[in-house]
């Protein structure tokens, strides 16, 4: 990725940059069609991505822990 201001990159480029970094160990969840505002009507599709630092099972466990944490804070 070229050095510069983040707003010069689209969401796809930023996600790809994170996934290619060996220091990134996590999961990215993003709206498939993008999100122009915080609120939406109807359904929205989301994609889940992770890199080689986590296998599918580890990514699933991480998402489970995060969902339990969110639920406990409500």
N, C-alpha and C positions, 0 to 999 in steps of 0.2 A: 504494500500500500504506500502510496506517495505521502510524504509528510505534508501536512496542511490542515486546514480547518475541517472539522468533522462534517459540517453542514454541506460540504462539497461532495460528499459520498452518499449514495443511496443506501437504503436498508440492506439490500442484497450484498453489496460490497462490504459493509460493516460486519455482517454475519459471517461472510466468507473469511474475512480477516481474522476474526476471533477463532473460528474453527481451525484455521491453519497454524495458530500459535501453539507451540508445545507447552507453554505455561498455562493455557486455558484448560481447566478441568471443571466442566459444568454442562448445563443443558440450556439451550436457547428455545424459547417458545415465542412464536411470532404469528401475527395475523397473515394468512396466505395472501390476501389482496391488499395488505397494508391497512393502516388506520389513520384517517385524517383527523378524527376527533375521538375524544374519550368515550362518547356515547354512540350507540348505534341501534337501529331498528332491525328486527328480524334476527337471522342467524349469521354467525361469522365463523369461518373455518380457521383453524390454527394448525401450525406445523411445529413439530418438535425435532430439534437437531442436536447432535452431540458429535464430538470428534473421537479419534482413536484413543484418547486418554481415558475414556470410559467405554466399557462394552454395553450392549443393550440392557443387560440385567442390572448393571450398576446404575445406569441412567434411570431405569425404572425405580430402583430403590431410592435414589435421590429424590425423584419426583414424589414418591410416597411419603418420605420424611417431610418434604416441603408442604405437601397438602395437609398432613397431620398438624404441622406447625400453624398453618393458616387457619385451619378449623379450630384449633385451641385458642386462638386470639379473638375469635368472634364472640 
